[in-house]
Amino acid sequence: MAAREVNIESSWQTLLEAEFADPYMSELGNFLRSEKQKGKRIYPPGAEIFAAFDHTPVSSVKVVIIGQDPYHGPDQAHGLCFSVKSGIAIPPSLRNIFQEINDDLNGEGHIDGAQGLLTGWARQGVLLLNSVLTVQATRAGSHQGRGWEKFTDAVVAALNEEKEGIVFLLWGSYAQKKGAVVDRSKHFVLEAPHPSPLSAHRGFFGCGHFSKTNAYLTAKGETPIDWFQLE
């Protein structure tokens, strides 16, 4: 997966040039092509693999939310972690995220949970970054260990180094481990349990991350995120 083969927003192309030139990315590209040639269905569609970057250029990144794998059900994944396209049933973790937003920002608005497309967040500067950017249909975690983790580690490291004042929302031990490189003296890091139904009641509910994010951005003179603007 050399740089010339990748359709990704130009500022990310420049920032991650060394990664695209690294042999592991070519190996990853060969793996994906081989899987498709075997007739395996890969999510998200090829044009949407780098959608998180396309919606949120480097210069606009204010917040980073780290997920793990794309959804592996039909028509769910479209390149933004936790997000699903309009018309697709809202997954349980995203439903819990909406519940926490409604509780945390009570009186400022309300998410009715009718749809789960989060491109509105991405356009405001929320990088919705999965650790692994592809998955085989119906097989959760099937593309782990193929190189994506190294690539997205490089994304986090580059943002940590090149920018300052980013809010990192690290939900669950996986995201917290991935975000361990972040310099807390330069950036604002918030941690909580994962919003999954298995763990949300252990501290995700009530974490107040959305109001805390906006208070931090406002204090820096930045425009806060309108968490109710989903599309």
BALOBA-1460 file (C-alpha; in Angstrom, 3 decimals):
// residues 231
<rec num="1" residu="m" x="0.000" y="0.000" z="0.000"/>
<rec num="2" residu="a" x="2.366" y="2.636" z="-1.281"/>
<rec num="3" residu="a" x="1.416" y="6.288" z="-1.015"/>
<rec num="4" residu="r" x="0.431" y="6.455" z="-4.673"/>
<rec num="5" residu="e" x="-2.127" y="3.668" z="-4.058"/>
<rec num="6" residu="v" x="-3.829" y="5.409" z="-1.141"/>
<rec num="7" residu="n" x="-6.667" y="7.889" z="-1.503"/>
<rec num="8" residu="i" x="-6.336" y="9.926" z="1.687"/>
<rec num="9" residu="e" x="-6.705" y="13.621" z="2.469"/>
<rec num="10" residu="s" x="-3.550" y="15.502" z="1.465"/>
<rec num="11" residu="s" x="-2.462" y="16.805" z="4.887"/>
<rec num="12" residu="w" x="-2.527" y="13.250" z="6.261"/>
<rec num="13" residu="q" x="-0.709" y="12.042" z="3.148"/>
<rec num="14" residu="t" x="2.100" y="14.460" z="3.998"/>
<rec num="15" residu="l" x="2.136" y="13.783" z="7.748"/>
<rec num="16" residu="l" x="2.190" y="9.994" z="7.282"/>
<rec num="17" residu="e" x="4.450" y="9.859" z="4.232"/>
<rec num="18" residu="a" x="7.031" y="7.708" z="6.016"/>
<rec num="19" residu="e" x="4.387" y="5.157" z="7.004"/>
<rec num="20" residu="f" x="3.092" y="4.752" z="3.463"/>
<rec num="21" residu="a" x="6.676" y="4.207" z="2.303"/>
<rec num="22" residu="d" x="7.321" y="1.517" z="4.914"/>
<rec num="23" residu="p" x="7.269" y="-2.140" z="3.726"/>
<rec num="24" residu="y" x="4.627" y="-3.117" z="6.285"/>
<rec num="25" residu="m" x="2.061" y="-0.995" z="4.458"/>
<rec num="26" residu="s" x="2.833" y="-2.740" z="1.173"/>
<rec num="27" residu="e" x="2.382" y="-6.068" z="2.954"/>
<rec num="28" residu="l" x="-0.933" y="-4.863" z="4.340"/>
<rec num="29" residu="g" x="-2.079" y="-3.812" z="0.883"/>
<rec num="30" residu="n" x="-1.083" y="-7.208" z="-0.530"/>
<rec num="31" residu="f" x="-3.046" y="-8.930" z="2.236"/>
<rec num="32" residu="l" x="-6.204" y="-6.944" z="1.517"/>
<rec num="33" residu="r" x="-5.975" y="-7.570" z="-2.224"/>
<rec num="34" residu="s" x="-5.435" y="-11.287" z="-1.622"/>
<rec num="35" residu="e" x="-8.460" y="-11.505" z="0.661"/>
<rec num="36" residu="k" x="-10.656" y="-9.794" z="-1.925"/>
<rec num="37" residu="q" x="-9.366" y="-12.077" z="-4.686"/>
<rec num="38" residu="k" x="-10.439" y="-15.032" z="-2.523"/>
<rec num="39" residu="g" x="-13.953" y="-13.634" z="-2.553"/>
<rec num="40" residu="k" x="-13.961" y="-12.418" z="1.029"/>
<rec num="41" residu="r" x="-16.091" y="-9.373" z="1.777"/>
<rec num="42" residu="i" x="-14.126" y="-6.596" z="3.483"/>
<rec num="43" residu="y" x="-15.616" y="-3.728" z="5.482"/>
<rec num="44" residu="p" x="-15.660" y="-0.796" z="5.086"/>
<rec num="45" residu="p" x="-15.654" y="-0.428" z="1.276"/>
<rec num="46" residu="g" x="-12.245" y="0.516" z="-0.096"/>
<rec num="47" residu="a" x="-13.160" y="4.151" z="-0.745"/>
<rec num="48" residu="e" x="-14.143" y="4.572" z="2.918"/>
<rec num="49" residu="i" x="-11.186" y="2.914" z="4.650"/>
<rec num="50" residu="f" x="-9.565" y="6.309" z="5.292"/>
<rec num="51" residu="a" x="-12.825" y="8.246" z="5.722"/>
<rec num="52" residu="a" x="-11.937" y="9.414" z="9.252"/>
<rec num="53" residu="f" x="-8.923" y="11.242" z="7.827"/>
<rec num="54" residu="d" x="-10.809" y="12.604" z="4.830"/>
<rec num="55" residu="h" x="-13.487" y="14.188" z="7.047"/>
<rec num="56" residu="t" x="-10.991" y="15.606" z="9.562"/>
<rec num="57" residu="p" x="-7.794" y="17.121" z="8.107"/>
<rec num="58" residu="v" x="-4.754" y="17.430" z="10.374"/>
<rec num="59" residu="s" x="-5.238" y="21.153" z="10.896"/>
<rec num="60" residu="s" x="-8.799" y="20.721" z="12.166"/>
<rec num="61" residu="v" x="-8.205" y="17.943" z="14.730"/>
<rec num="62" residu="k" x="-9.446" y="19.059" z="18.154"/>
<rec num="63" residu="v" x="-10.583" y="15.750" z="19.634"/>
<rec num="64" residu="v" x="-9.514" y="12.143" z="19.074"/>
<rec num="65" residu="i" x="-11.785" y="9.212" z="19.928"/>
<rec num="66" residu="i" x="-10.092" y="5.821" z="19.612"/>
<rec num="67" residu="g" x="-12.082" y="2.715" z="18.729"/>
<rec num="68" residu="q" x="-10.823" y="-0.778" z="18.002"/>
<rec num="69" residu="d" x="-12.213" y="-2.561" z="14.914"/>
<rec num="70" residu="p" x="-14.760" y="-1.594" z="12.275"/>
<rec num="71" residu="y" x="-18.236" y="-3.060" z="12.627"/>
<rec num="72" residu="h" x="-18.381" y="-6.394" z="10.807"/>
<rec num="73" residu="g" x="-22.100" y="-6.459" z="9.943"/>
<rec num="74" residu="p" x="-23.592" y="-5.546" z="6.551"/>
<rec num="75" residu="d" x="-23.460" y="-1.835" z="5.690"/>
<rec num="76" residu="q" x="-22.403" y="-0.755" z="9.190"/>
<rec num="77" residu="a" x="-18.761" y="0.321" z="8.877"/>
<rec num="78" residu="h" x="-17.938" y="3.417" z="6.856"/>
<rec num="79" residu="g" x="-14.550" y="4.441" z="8.233"/>
<rec num="80" residu="l" x="-15.491" y="6.384" z="11.400"/>
<rec num="81" residu="c" x="-15.253" y="4.604" z="14.744"/>
<rec num="82" residu="f" x="-18.575" y="4.032" z="16.529"/>
<rec num="83" residu="s" x="-20.481" y="5.602" z="13.598"/>
<rec num="84" residu="v" x="-22.972" y="3.840" z="11.318"/>
<rec num="85" residu="k" x="-24.679" y="5.116" z="8.204"/>
<rec num="86" residu="s" x="-28.185" y="6.539" z="8.350"/>
<rec num="87" residu="g" x="-30.816" y="3.826" z="8.263"/>
<rec num="88" residu="i" x="-28.624" y="1.279" z="10.067"/>
<rec num="89" residu="a" x="-29.633" y="0.127" z="13.558"/>
<rec num="90" residu="i" x="-27.601" y="1.897" z="16.224"/>
<rec num="91" residu="p" x="-25.110" y="-0.454" z="17.941"/>
<rec num="92" residu="p" x="-25.291" y="-0.736" z="21.752"/>
<rec num="93" residu="s" x="-22.026" y="1.138" z="22.465"/>
<rec num="94" residu="l" x="-23.112" y="4.102" z="20.357"/>
<rec num="95" residu="r" x="-26.520" y="4.107" z="22.025"/>
<rec num="96" residu="n" x="-24.719" y="4.364" z="25.380"/>
<rec num="97" residu="i" x="-22.563" y="7.215" z="24.064"/>
<rec num="98" residu="f" x="-25.729" y="9.069" z="23.100"/>
<rec num="99" residu="q" x="-27.208" y="8.426" z="26.541"/>
<rec num="100" residu="e" x="-24.137" y="9.904" z="28.227"/>
<rec num="101" residu="i" x="-24.223" y="12.967" z="25.967"/>
<rec num="102" residu="n" x="-27.874" y="13.555" z="26.770"/>
<rec num="103" residu="d" x="-27.220" y="13.193" z="30.498"/>
<rec num="104" residu="d" x="-23.949" y="15.150" z="30.513"/>
<rec num="105" residu="l" x="-25.246" y="18.059" z="28.415"/>
<rec num="106" residu="n" x="-28.774" y="18.011" z="29.766"/>
<rec num="107" residu="g" x="-30.657" y="21.095" z="28.648"/>
<rec num="108" residu="e" x="-28.316" y="21.907" z="25.759"/>
<rec num="109" residu="g" x="-29.987" y="19.534" z="23.322"/>
<rec num="110" residu="h" x="-31.083" y="15.945" z="22.862"/>
<rec num="111" residu="i" x="-30.053" y="13.064" z="20.626"/>
<rec num="112" residu="d" x="-33.124" y="10.995" z="19.844"/>
<rec num="113" residu="g" x="-31.155" y="7.958" z="18.712"/>
<rec num="114" residu="a" x="-32.938" y="7.725" z="15.379"/>
<rec num="115" residu="q" x="-29.666" y="7.518" z="13.452"/>
<rec num="116" residu="g" x="-25.992" y="6.999" z="14.244"/>
<rec num="117" residu="l" x="-24.066" y="8.811" z="11.504"/>
<rec num="118" residu="l" x="-21.322" y="10.890" z="13.139"/>
<rec num="119" residu="t" x="-19.951" y="12.837" z="10.177"/>
<rec num="120" residu="g" x="-21.089" y="16.051" z="11.872"/>
<rec num="121" residu="w" x="-18.617" y="15.399" z="14.686"/>
<rec num="122" residu="a" x="-15.852" y="14.622" z="12.199"/>
<rec num="123" residu="r" x="-16.393" y="17.869" z="10.319"/>
<rec num="124" residu="q" x="-16.070" y="19.794" z="13.591"/>
<rec num="125" residu="g" x="-12.642" y="18.302" z="14.307"/>
<rec num="126" residu="v" x="-13.369" y="15.003" z="16.040"/>
<rec num="127" residu="l" x="-11.065" y="12.333" z="14.585"/>
<rec num="128" residu="l" x="-13.013" y="9.077" z="14.898"/>
<rec num="129" residu="l" x="-10.067" y="6.694" z="14.686"/>
<rec num="130" residu="n" x="-10.312" y="2.935" z="14.763"/>
<rec num="131" residu="s" x="-7.099" y="1.106" z="15.628"/>
<rec num="132" residu="v" x="-7.730" y="-1.412" z="12.848"/>
<rec num="133" residu="l" x="-9.242" y="0.029" z="9.678"/>
<rec num="134" residu="t" x="-10.645" y="-3.082" z="7.971"/>
<rec num="135" residu="v" x="-12.378" y="-6.324" z="8.905"/>
<rec num="136" residu="q" x="-13.762" y="-9.394" z="7.155"/>
<rec num="137" residu="a" x="-17.553" y="-9.593" z="7.110"/>
<rec num="138" residu="t" x="-18.996" y="-11.419" z="10.147"/>
<rec num="139" residu="r" x="-15.518" y="-12.013" z="11.624"/>
<rec num="140" residu="a" x="-14.768" y="-9.545" z="14.397"/>
<rec num="141" residu="g" x="-11.075" y="-8.771" z="14.811"/>
<rec num="142" residu="s" x="-10.113" y="-10.718" z="11.693"/>
<rec num="143" residu="h" x="-7.635" y="-8.080" z="10.460"/>
<rec num="144" residu="q" x="-5.884" y="-7.508" z="13.751"/>
<rec num="145" residu="g" x="-2.122" y="-7.995" z="13.656"/>
<rec num="146" residu="r" x="-1.835" y="-7.271" z="9.943"/>
<rec num="147" residu="g" x="-0.251" y="-3.823" z="10.244"/>
<rec num="148" residu="w" x="-3.096" y="-1.448" z="10.890"/>
<rec num="149" residu="e" x="-2.183" y="-1.083" z="14.560"/>
<rec num="150" residu="k" x="1.306" y="0.103" z="13.628"/>
<rec num="151" residu="f" x="-0.169" y="2.619" z="11.216"/>
<rec num="152" residu="t" x="-2.670" y="4.047" z="13.698"/>
<rec num="153" residu="d" x="-0.036" y="4.099" z="16.448"/>
<rec num="154" residu="a" x="1.916" y="6.340" z="14.074"/>
<rec num="155" residu="v" x="-1.166" y="8.562" z="13.666"/>
<rec num="156" residu="v" x="-1.464" y="9.040" z="17.429"/>
<rec num="157" residu="a" x="2.279" y="9.625" z="17.783"/>
<rec num="158" residu="a" x="2.310" y="12.181" z="14.958"/>
<rec num="159" residu="l" x="-0.613" y="14.131" z="16.405"/>
<rec num="160" residu="n" x="1.018" y="14.055" z="19.822"/>
<rec num="161" residu="e" x="4.258" y="15.406" z="18.395"/>
<rec num="162" residu="e" x="3.035" y="17.882" z="15.788"/>
<rec num="163" residu="k" x="0.085" y="19.448" z="17.588"/>
<rec num="164" residu="e" x="-0.907" y="20.539" z="21.070"/>
<rec num="165" residu="g" x="-4.143" y="21.013" z="22.949"/>
<rec num="166" residu="i" x="-5.931" y="17.972" z="21.508"/>
<rec num="167" residu="v" x="-8.502" y="16.235" z="23.689"/>
<rec num="168" residu="f" x="-7.982" y="12.463" z="23.656"/>
<rec num="169" residu="l" x="-11.032" y="10.457" z="24.766"/>
<rec num="170" residu="l" x="-9.750" y="7.014" z="25.745"/>
<rec num="171" residu="w" x="-12.572" y="4.615" z="26.530"/>
<rec num="172" residu="g" x="-11.565" y="1.175" z="27.725"/>
<rec num="173" residu="s" x="-8.196" y="-0.435" z="28.345"/>
<rec num="174" residu="y" x="-7.450" y="-0.938" z="24.655"/>
<rec num="175" residu="a" x="-7.783" y="2.758" z="23.814"/>
<rec num="176" residu="q" x="-5.941" y="3.735" z="26.992"/>
<rec num="177" residu="k" x="-2.993" y="1.543" z="26.068"/>
<rec num="178" residu="k" x="-2.930" y="3.013" z="22.562"/>
<rec num="179" residu="g" x="-3.035" y="6.527" z="23.986"/>
<rec num="180" residu="a" x="-0.283" y="5.930" z="26.528"/>
<rec num="181" residu="v" x="2.181" y="7.758" z="24.262"/>
<rec num="182" residu="v" x="0.243" y="11.015" z="24.532"/>
<rec num="183" residu="d" x="2.064" y="13.793" z="26.386"/>
<rec num="184" residu="r" x="-0.318" y="14.915" z="29.130"/>
<rec num="185" residu="s" x="1.536" y="18.216" z="29.463"/>
<rec num="186" residu="k" x="0.648" y="19.121" z="25.855"/>
<rec num="187" residu="h" x="-2.774" y="17.522" z="25.486"/>
<rec num="188" residu="f" x="-5.900" y="16.883" z="27.556"/>
<rec num="189" residu="v" x="-6.487" y="13.159" z="28.158"/>
<rec num="190" residu="l" x="-9.764" y="11.801" z="29.537"/>
<rec num="191" residu="e" x="-10.152" y="8.114" z="30.385"/>
<rec num="192" residu="a" x="-13.219" y="6.032" z="31.207"/>
<rec num="193" residu="p" x="-14.458" y="2.455" z="30.805"/>
<rec num="194" residu="h" x="-15.648" y="1.456" z="27.346"/>
<rec num="195" residu="p" x="-19.255" y="2.400" z="26.475"/>
<rec num="196" residu="s" x="-20.066" y="-1.240" z="25.726"/>
<rec num="197" residu="p" x="-23.062" y="-2.604" z="27.677"/>
<rec num="198" residu="l" x="-20.544" y="-4.887" z="29.421"/>
<rec num="199" residu="s" x="-18.678" y="-1.968" z="30.998"/>
<rec num="200" residu="a" x="-20.582" y="1.303" z="30.597"/>
<rec num="201" residu="h" x="-22.059" y="1.063" z="34.099"/>
<rec num="202" residu="r" x="-18.545" y="0.847" z="35.584"/>
<rec num="203" residu="g" x="-17.888" y="4.515" z="34.987"/>
<rec num="204" residu="f" x="-18.586" y="5.498" z="31.411"/>
<rec num="205" residu="f" x="-22.016" y="6.669" z="32.457"/>
<rec num="206" residu="g" x="-21.414" y="9.805" z="34.465"/>
<rec num="207" residu="c" x="-17.877" y="10.408" z="33.146"/>
<rec num="208" residu="g" x="-18.857" y="13.841" z="31.813"/>
<rec num="209" residu="h" x="-16.327" y="13.664" z="29.001"/>
<rec num="210" residu="f" x="-18.383" y="15.724" z="26.573"/>
<rec num="211" residu="s" x="-18.856" y="18.716" z="28.848"/>
<rec num="212" residu="k" x="-15.238" y="18.449" z="30.025"/>
<rec num="213" residu="t" x="-14.041" y="18.441" z="26.423"/>
<rec num="214" residu="n" x="-16.024" y="21.563" z="25.616"/>
<rec num="215" residu="a" x="-14.904" y="23.347" z="28.792"/>
<rec num="216" residu="y" x="-11.268" y="22.687" z="27.840"/>
<rec num="217" residu="l" x="-11.735" y="23.841" z="24.236"/>
<rec num="218" residu="t" x="-13.585" y="26.953" z="25.338"/>
<rec num="219" residu="a" x="-10.859" y="27.812" z="27.855"/>
<rec num="220" residu="k" x="-8.331" y="27.617" z="24.996"/>
<rec num="221" residu="g" x="-10.399" y="29.960" z="22.860"/>
<rec num="222" residu="e" x="-11.517" y="27.138" z="20.562"/>
<rec num="223" residu="t" x="-15.050" y="26.559" z="19.340"/>
<rec num="224" residu="p" x="-16.583" y="23.725" z="21.402"/>
<rec num="225" residu="i" x="-18.009" y="20.636" z="19.750"/>
<rec num="226" residu="d" x="-21.734" y="20.551" z="19.106"/>
<rec num="227" residu="w" x="-22.225" y="16.925" z="20.120"/>
<rec num="228" residu="f" x="-25.862" y="17.074" z="19.008"/>
<rec num="229" residu="q" x="-24.844" y="17.806" z="15.402"/>
<rec num="230" residu="l" x="-24.475" y="14.266" z="14.103"/>
<rec num="231" residu="e" x="-24.604" y="14.803" z="10.340"/>
